[in-house]
Structure formats: structure tokens, C-alpha cells
Amino acid sequence: MTTKSAAILSADNNLLLEEPLLRLPLEVLRKIFKSSQRYIENDGKKLTELARDAGAKAPQVSQEASLESLNAMITRMQTLKRKMETLHEEEKVVHAQSRKRVSHLNDLHSLSSLLEDGYESWSKIRLDRFMVDYMLRNGYSNSAKQLAQKQGIEELVDVDVFVQCWTIEESLRNKKTTECLAWCAENKNSLKKIKSTLEFELRLQVYIEYVRERKLKEAVTYSRKYLSGSCDTHTTEFLRASCILAFPPERPGPYKALYAEGRWDHLVKTFVSTHHSLYNLPQEPLLHVALAAGLSSLKTPSCHSTLSTRHNTACSVTSLCPICSTELNELAKPVPYGHHTTSWVDHDLIVLPNGRVYGTKRLSDLAGKLGLDSGKYRDPISGEEFERADVRKVFIS
């Protein structure tokens, strides 16, 4: 039976997984603010120049020319207004999302026990969010949208951000860099702050494709325009790239790695990592992070022993231990072992002829559920059956 102390809810510990829920909207708002700032600076500067020129030329030009200059300024201001209105609408959507998310997290602080009905419903919403996050990261955008709509959690998930990410991923897998380069241009200042090499890697790949197709003139022109400026920071890469002009793909010599198709996979991983870093998103799906925390608390050294692995692959009987199960065993390998200050074992221990130790009541209950003869026990892991007369009582010393 769950003790009262074990049922106490620690909201702060539960919120450790919720940081991206609030940080991503802040990053989107920052991006919107930067875009509006850029529009105002660029268009404001242009409008000032147009007004100054119109004022200086006013005495020398006709009334029609002056009106044409004024119309050009009005058109530019109307265009700026439309841009700002679009950004304002986006900003209102993000603010609404933020309010909904803060309210969702505040619901957790209103609970005091894990046994309250409210916690179960809150946990269900979080699980739905994690499932949507997992599907979006793996390209199941339509399924993710349908799940979010069905559960009414559209404002708690970031569909648009992940759809954009997946679209660019797919373009890179199809060996196209245009969309990713456009994304780099859009986020140029942010990428510079985190010292990202993504744009250089993309430019280098475009250059390599020119060389692969033996369009050497275009390759040299492209290198001078886009790669030579990075020579100081990427000296080794730049020199190696220059050398492949003399080594065609059929005779790559020491530059085989530059022609390798695996470079596209490297670009995909680099982009995804950069994208998530820019939006303060974890590199792993939230579902994996949550599972890893739970698996670590249950994991023991015996979970990945040779005996445990052999039994899990050799028989169809499900293990009582989640870590030893076929579904979770591989996922649990990299997580640390749980730290347990106390141990708990059955008080009525017996050892089966195969050396495994279980509680008598546990085996008796299992035998009853399986409908075994009254004189037999079944090992819940290996599936072997033994006569009760062959088991021995054991004690902890």
C-alpha cells in the first residue's frame, strides 16, 4: 500500500521536464521582435532617404513627380504596416499559447498528492504532449496534429516549429540545400552567436557537388564567393576542399570522405542539433527523457547480464522487470543505475532448481493464474516448470 509520504507531490521535480514548454515560446517571441526591429530599421531608413530626396528635388521637379515620390513612400509605409500587422498576429498567438502553458503548469502546483484525480488527468495531458513531440520529431506530422486536436492540446505543443524542421530535414535528405540556406540566412545573427558551422558545411557541400559533376569553373566561382571568407576559421576544411579540384570522384585519393554520401546524413544531424539549440529544445524526444528517468530508478546491474539477455530473447514469457523486457532493455542501456538506500525482498524466499530466487506467495499466485497442477511452480522469466518438492527454502544471512 502506498504510504502517505510516498504520495506527496513535488511540483518542482515534476517541472524539470517542462522547461521547453515555456522557453520555446520565448524564443519565438524573440524572433518576432527581431524581425519587426529589422523591418522598422530597414524601411524607416529607406523612407527617410526618400523623403529627403523628395524635399531636395521639390523645387526643380513637376507636381506630378512630387506626387509620384509621395505615393512611393505611402506604398512602402503600407507594406511595412502589413508586415507589422502579420507579426502582431503571430505575437498574439504566441502570447495565448504562453498563457495556456502557464495555466497548465499552475494546475500542477494546485495539487498536493499523487493520489488526487487531478494529478492523473494532468499526467495524461503531459503524456499526450510527449507523444505529439515524439511523432513530430519523427516526421508523423499529420498524426501529431490529429492527436493534438483530439486531446485539445494544440496550444501546449509546437507543431509549426517541428514541421518546419522536418521539412528542411527532408530537403537535405533529398540533397537540396536551398531551404536550409534560407533558414540560415533568416537566423544568421543567432547562428553567429552560438558559433554554428552549419552554413559553412552547407556551402562546402554545394561546392563539392559542383566538383562531383566536374563543373570546375562554377566550383571555383562559388568557393571564392562563399568559402574564401571562412578561410581563417576553417583553414583545414578550406584547403582540403581546394585540393579535390584535382581529384575526381572516381579517383578521390585521400579525399574520399569529402565525396562520401554520408556527408548528407551529417548535414541532417548538424541542422537538427542546431535548430533545437536555437529554440532551446532537448536533443532527445521528451518521451525518451521521461522514460530514461523512470528506467534509471529501476535499473540494476543484473538487468543487462548475459543470463537476463539470454532469457529475454529465448522465451516468450514476459519478464517481471520492465528493464529486462525486450521493449525497454535496449533503451535502458545508456542510463545510470538507480541509487537505492534500502532494499526490499519477499519474506518467504525459495530457490528453484535453476538457481532463481522468488517469494513463495508470488509463485503460488502465478501458478493459480496459469492453472498449473497444485504440485508445480513456474519460473516467471524462463517459463520452466518445477515440482514443489524440488525447491528449497532460503534465508538472507
C-alpha positions as CSV (number, residue, x, y, z in Angstrom):
1,M,0.0,0.0,0.0
2,T,1.3,3.4,-0.9
3,T,2.5,5.3,2.1
4,K,1.4,8.9,2.8
5,S,4.9,10.2,2.4
6,A,5.4,8.5,-1.0
7,A,2.2,10.0,-2.3
8,I,3.3,13.6,-1.6
9,L,3.6,15.6,-4.9
10,S,6.8,17.5,-5.5
11,A,5.7,20.0,-8.2
12,D,9.3,21.3,-8.7
13,N,10.6,17.8,-9.5
14,N,7.8,17.3,-12.0
15,L,8.6,20.6,-13.7
16,L,12.2,19.5,-14.5
17,L,10.9,18.2,-17.9
18,E,8.8,21.2,-18.6
19,E,11.4,23.8,-19.4
20,P,11.0,23.6,-23.2
21,L,7.3,24.2,-22.7
22,L,7.9,27.9,-21.7
23,R,11.3,28.6,-23.3
24,L,10.3,27.8,-26.9
25,P,7.5,30.5,-26.9
26,L,10.1,33.0,-25.6
27,E,12.4,32.1,-28.4
28,V,9.6,32.6,-31.0
29,L,8.7,35.9,-29.4
30,R,12.4,37.0,-29.6
31,K,12.5,36.0,-33.2
32,I,9.3,38.0,-34.0
33,F,10.7,41.0,-32.2
34,K,14.0,40.8,-34.1
35,S,12.1,40.6,-37.4
36,S,9.9,43.6,-36.5
37,Q,13.0,45.6,-35.5
38,R,14.7,44.7,-38.8
39,Y,11.7,45.8,-40.8
40,I,11.4,49.1,-39.0
41,E,15.1,49.9,-39.3
42,N,15.3,49.0,-43.0
43,D,12.1,50.5,-44.1
44,G,12.5,53.5,-41.8
45,K,15.9,54.2,-43.3
46,K,14.6,53.9,-46.8
47,L,11.6,56.2,-46.1
48,T,13.9,58.8,-44.6
49,E,16.1,58.8,-47.7
50,L,13.1,59.0,-50.0
51,A,11.6,61.9,-48.0
52,R,15.0,63.7,-48.0
53,D,15.4,63.3,-51.8
54,A,11.8,64.4,-52.5
55,G,12.3,67.5,-50.4
56,A,15.6,68.4,-52.1
57,K,14.1,67.9,-55.6
58,A,10.8,69.5,-54.9
59,P,11.7,73.0,-56.3
60,Q,13.1,71.5,-59.6
61,V,10.5,68.8,-60.4
62,S,6.9,69.0,-61.5
63,Q,3.9,68.4,-59.3
64,E,3.3,65.0,-60.8
65,A,6.9,63.9,-60.0
66,S,6.5,65.0,-56.4
67,L,3.1,63.2,-56.1
68,E,4.8,60.1,-57.5
69,S,7.5,60.3,-54.9
70,L,4.9,60.7,-52.1
71,N,2.9,57.7,-53.5
72,A,6.1,55.6,-53.4
73,M,6.6,56.5,-49.7
74,I,3.0,55.7,-48.9
75,T,3.2,52.4,-50.7
76,R,6.3,51.5,-48.7
77,M,4.7,52.5,-45.4
78,Q,1.6,50.4,-46.2
79,T,3.8,47.5,-47.0
80,L,5.6,48.0,-43.6
81,K,2.2,48.2,-41.9
82,R,1.1,44.9,-43.4
83,K,4.3,43.2,-42.3
84,M,3.9,44.6,-38.8
85,E,0.3,43.5,-38.6
86,T,1.2,40.0,-39.6
87,L,3.9,39.9,-36.9
88,H,1.5,41.3,-34.4
89,E,-1.0,38.5,-35.1
90,E,1.8,35.9,-34.7
91,E,2.8,37.6,-31.5
92,K,-0.8,37.4,-30.1
93,V,-0.9,33.6,-30.9
94,V,2.3,33.0,-29.0
95,H,1.1,35.1,-26.1
96,A,-2.1,33.0,-26.0
97,Q,0.0,29.8,-26.0
98,S,2.1,31.1,-23.2
99,R,-0.9,31.9,-21.0
100,K,-2.3,28.4,-21.7
101,R,1.0,26.8,-20.8
102,V,1.5,28.8,-17.6
103,S,-2.1,27.8,-16.6
104,H,-1.3,24.2,-17.3
105,L,1.8,24.2,-15.1
106,N,-0.1,26.2,-12.4
107,D,-2.6,23.3,-12.3
108,L,0.2,21.1,-11.0
109,H,1.0,23.5,-8.2
110,S,-2.6,23.3,-7.0
111,L,-2.2,19.6,-6.3
112,S,-0.6,18.2,-3.1
113,S,-0.8,14.4,-3.6
114,L,-0.1,11.9,-6.4
115,L,-3.4,10.2,-5.4
116,E,-5.6,13.1,-6.4
117,D,-7.7,12.7,-9.5
118,G,-6.4,16.0,-10.8
119,Y,-2.8,14.6,-11.0
120,E,-3.9,11.7,-13.1
121,S,-5.6,13.9,-15.7
122,W,-2.6,16.3,-15.6
123,S,-0.2,13.4,-16.2
124,K,-2.4,12.2,-19.1
125,I,-2.1,15.6,-20.8
126,R,1.6,15.5,-20.3
127,L,1.8,12.1,-21.8
128,D,-0.2,13.3,-24.8
129,R,2.2,16.2,-25.2
130,F,5.2,13.9,-25.1
131,M,3.6,11.6,-27.7
132,V,3.0,14.6,-30.0
133,D,6.6,15.7,-29.5
134,Y,7.9,12.2,-30.4
135,M,5.7,12.0,-33.5
136,L,6.7,15.4,-34.7
137,R,10.4,14.7,-34.3
138,N,10.0,11.5,-36.4
139,G,8.0,13.1,-39.2
140,Y,4.5,11.9,-38.3
141,S,3.1,15.5,-38.6
142,N,-0.4,14.6,-39.6
143,S,-0.8,12.0,-36.8
144,A,0.6,14.5,-34.3
145,K,-1.8,17.2,-35.4
146,Q,-4.8,14.8,-35.1
147,L,-3.7,13.7,-31.7
148,A,-3.3,17.3,-30.5
149,Q,-6.7,18.3,-31.9
150,K,-8.4,15.3,-30.4
151,Q,-7.0,15.9,-27.0
152,G,-7.4,19.7,-27.1
153,I,-3.7,20.5,-26.5
154,E,-2.9,22.5,-29.7
155,E,-1.6,25.4,-27.6
156,L,0.6,23.1,-25.5
157,V,2.6,21.7,-28.4
158,D,4.8,23.3,-31.1
159,V,3.6,21.8,-34.3
160,D,4.7,24.6,-36.7
161,V,8.3,24.7,-35.3
162,F,8.8,20.9,-35.8
163,V,7.0,20.8,-39.2
164,Q,9.5,23.4,-40.4
165,C,12.4,21.5,-39.0
166,W,11.2,18.2,-40.6
167,T,10.6,19.9,-44.0
168,I,14.2,21.1,-44.1
169,E,15.4,17.7,-42.9
170,E,13.7,16.1,-45.8
171,S,15.1,18.6,-48.3
172,L,18.6,17.8,-47.1
173,R,17.9,14.0,-47.3
174,N,16.9,14.8,-50.9
175,K,20.3,16.5,-51.4
176,K,18.8,20.0,-51.6
177,T,20.4,22.9,-49.6
178,T,18.2,25.8,-50.7
179,E,15.7,25.7,-47.9
180,C,18.3,25.1,-45.2
181,L,20.4,28.0,-46.5
182,A,17.3,30.2,-46.5
183,W,16.8,29.2,-42.8
184,C,20.4,30.1,-42.1
185,A,20.0,33.5,-43.6
186,E,16.9,34.1,-41.6
187,N,18.7,33.2,-38.4
188,K,22.1,34.5,-39.3
189,N,22.7,36.6,-36.2
190,S,21.5,33.8,-33.8
191,L,23.7,31.2,-35.5
192,K,26.7,33.6,-35.3
193,K,26.1,33.9,-31.5
194,I,26.3,30.2,-30.9
195,K,29.2,29.9,-33.3
196,S,27.4,27.4,-35.6
197,T,29.3,25.9,-38.5
198,L,26.1,24.8,-40.3
199,E,26.1,27.4,-43.1
200,F,29.8,26.7,-43.9
201,E,29.1,23.0,-44.0
202,L,26.2,23.6,-46.4
203,R,28.2,25.9,-48.7
204,L,31.0,23.3,-48.7
205,Q,28.6,20.6,-49.8
206,V,27.3,22.8,-52.6
207,Y,30.9,23.3,-53.7
208,I,31.6,19.5,-53.5
209,E,28.5,18.8,-55.7
210,Y,29.9,21.2,-58.3
211,V,33.2,19.4,-58.3
212,R,31.5,16.0,-58.3
213,E,29.7,17.0,-61.6
214,R,33.1,18.4,-62.8
215,K,31.7,21.9,-63.1
216,L,35.1,23.2,-62.0
217,K,34.6,26.8,-63.2
218,E,31.3,27.1,-61.2
219,A,33.0,25.4,-58.2
220,V,35.9,27.9,-58.2
221,T,33.5,30.9,-58.5
222,Y,31.3,29.5,-55.7
223,S,34.3,28.9,-53.5
224,R,35.6,32.5,-54.0
225,K,32.1,33.9,-53.2
226,Y,31.1,31.8,-50.2
227,L,34.0,29.8,-48.8
228,S,37.1,32.0,-49.1
229,G,35.7,34.3,-46.4
230,S,35.8,31.4,-43.9
231,C,39.4,30.5,-44.7
232,D,40.7,31.9,-41.4
233,T,38.2,30.0,-39.2
234,H,38.0,26.8,-41.3
235,T,41.5,26.6,-42.8
236,T,41.9,22.8,-42.9
237,E,38.5,22.3,-44.4
238,F,39.0,25.0,-47.0
239,L,42.4,23.7,-48.1
240,R,41.1,20.1,-48.4
241,A,38.1,21.4,-50.4
242,S,40.5,23.2,-52.8
243,C,42.5,20.1,-53.3
244,I,39.6,18.0,-54.6
245,L,39.6,20.0,-57.8
246,A,42.5,17.8,-58.9
247,F,40.9,14.6,-57.6
248,P,37.7,13.5,-59.5
249,P,35.2,11.3,-57.5
250,E,36.2,8.2,-59.4
251,R,39.8,8.7,-58.2
252,P,39.3,10.6,-54.9
253,G,42.7,9.6,-53.4
254,P,42.9,11.0,-49.8
255,Y,39.7,13.0,-50.2
256,K,37.3,10.1,-50.3
257,A,35.5,11.3,-47.2
258,L,34.5,14.6,-48.9
259,Y,32.8,12.7,-51.7
260,A,31.0,10.3,-49.3
261,E,27.2,10.2,-49.4
262,G,27.3,10.1,-45.7
263,R,28.0,13.8,-45.6
264,W,24.3,14.4,-46.3
265,D,23.4,12.5,-43.1
266,H,26.0,14.6,-41.3
267,L,24.3,17.7,-42.5
268,V,20.9,16.5,-41.4
269,K,22.2,15.8,-37.9
270,T,24.0,19.1,-37.7
271,F,20.9,21.0,-38.8
272,V,18.6,19.3,-36.3
273,S,21.1,19.8,-33.5
274,T,21.5,23.5,-34.4
275,H,17.7,24.0,-34.8
276,H,17.0,22.5,-31.4
277,S,19.8,24.5,-29.8
278,L,18.4,27.7,-31.3
279,Y,15.0,27.0,-29.9
280,N,16.2,25.6,-26.6
281,L,14.8,22.2,-27.3
282,P,16.2,19.0,-25.9
283,Q,18.1,16.9,-28.5
284,E,16.3,13.8,-27.4
285,P,12.5,13.4,-27.5
286,L,10.8,14.3,-24.2
287,L,9.3,10.8,-24.1
288,H,12.8,9.3,-24.1
289,V,13.9,11.7,-21.4
290,A,10.9,10.8,-19.2
291,L,11.4,7.1,-19.8
292,A,15.1,7.3,-19.0
293,A,14.3,8.9,-15.6
294,G,11.9,6.1,-14.7
295,L,14.2,3.3,-16.1
296,S,17.1,4.6,-14.2
297,S,15.3,4.3,-10.9
298,L,14.5,0.7,-11.6
299,K,17.8,-0.4,-13.3
300,T,20.1,-2.8,-11.5
301,P,23.4,-4.4,-12.8
302,S,21.6,-7.7,-13.3
303,C,19.2,-6.2,-15.9
304,H,21.8,-6.3,-18.6
305,S,23.6,-9.5,-17.5
306,T,24.2,-12.3,-20.0
307,L,21.6,-14.5,-18.3
308,S,18.9,-11.9,-18.4
309,T,19.5,-11.2,-22.1
310,R,19.5,-14.9,-23.0
311,H,16.2,-15.5,-21.3
312,N,14.6,-12.4,-22.9
313,T,15.5,-13.5,-26.4
314,A,15.0,-17.2,-26.0
315,C,11.5,-17.4,-24.5
316,S,8.1,-15.7,-25.0
317,V,7.5,-15.2,-21.3
318,T,7.4,-11.5,-20.3
319,S,9.9,-10.6,-17.5
320,L,8.5,-9.1,-14.3
321,C,11.2,-6.4,-14.6
322,P,10.5,-3.6,-17.1
323,I,14.2,-3.1,-17.7
324,C,14.7,-6.7,-18.7
325,S,11.8,-6.6,-21.1
326,T,12.6,-6.8,-24.8
327,E,10.9,-3.4,-25.5
328,L,12.9,-1.4,-22.9
329,N,16.1,-3.3,-22.4
330,E,18.0,-1.5,-25.3
331,L,16.7,1.9,-24.3
332,A,17.8,1.4,-20.7
333,K,21.4,0.5,-21.6
334,P,22.9,4.0,-21.5
335,V,21.0,5.2,-18.4
336,P,22.8,5.0,-14.9
337,Y,21.8,2.5,-12.2
338,G,19.3,3.6,-9.6
339,H,20.5,4.6,-6.2
340,H,18.6,2.7,-3.6
341,T,19.4,3.4,0.1
342,T,17.2,0.5,1.3
343,S,16.5,-3.0,-0.1
344,W,13.2,-4.9,-0.2
345,V,12.7,-8.6,-0.7
346,D,10.0,-11.2,-0.1
347,H,10.0,-12.7,3.4
348,D,9.1,-16.2,2.1
349,L,12.0,-16.8,-0.3
350,I,12.6,-20.1,-2.1
351,V,15.2,-21.1,-4.7
352,L,14.2,-23.0,-7.8
353,P,16.4,-25.8,-9.2
354,N,17.6,-23.3,-11.9
355,G,19.1,-21.0,-9.2
356,R,16.5,-18.2,-9.4
357,V,15.0,-17.0,-6.1
358,Y,11.4,-15.8,-5.7
359,G,8.8,-15.4,-2.9
360,T,6.6,-18.4,-2.3
361,K,3.4,-16.3,-2.4
362,R,4.4,-14.7,-5.7
363,L,5.0,-18.1,-7.3
364,S,1.8,-19.6,-5.8
365,D,-0.3,-16.7,-7.2
366,L,1.3,-17.1,-10.6
367,A,0.6,-20.9,-10.6
368,G,-3.0,-20.2,-9.7
369,K,-3.4,-17.7,-12.5
370,L,-1.8,-20.1,-15.0
371,G,-3.9,-23.1,-13.9
372,L,-0.9,-25.3,-13.0
373,D,-1.1,-28.5,-11.1
374,S,-1.0,-28.0,-7.3
375,G,2.4,-29.5,-7.0
376,K,4.2,-27.2,-9.5
377,Y,5.8,-23.8,-9.8
378,R,6.7,-21.9,-13.0
379,D,9.7,-19.6,-13.3
380,P,8.1,-16.3,-14.5
381,I,11.2,-15.4,-16.5
382,S,12.4,-18.6,-18.2
383,G,9.0,-20.3,-18.3
384,E,10.4,-23.5,-16.8
385,E,8.2,-25.7,-14.6
386,F,9.4,-27.4,-11.4
387,E,8.0,-29.7,-8.8
388,R,7.4,-28.0,-5.5
389,A,9.3,-30.8,-3.8
390,D,12.4,-29.8,-5.7
391,V,12.5,-26.2,-4.3
392,R,14.4,-25.2,-1.2
393,K,13.8,-22.6,1.4
394,V,16.4,-19.9,1.6
395,F,17.2,-17.2,4.2
396,I,19.1,-13.9,4.0
397,S,22.3,-14.0,6.1
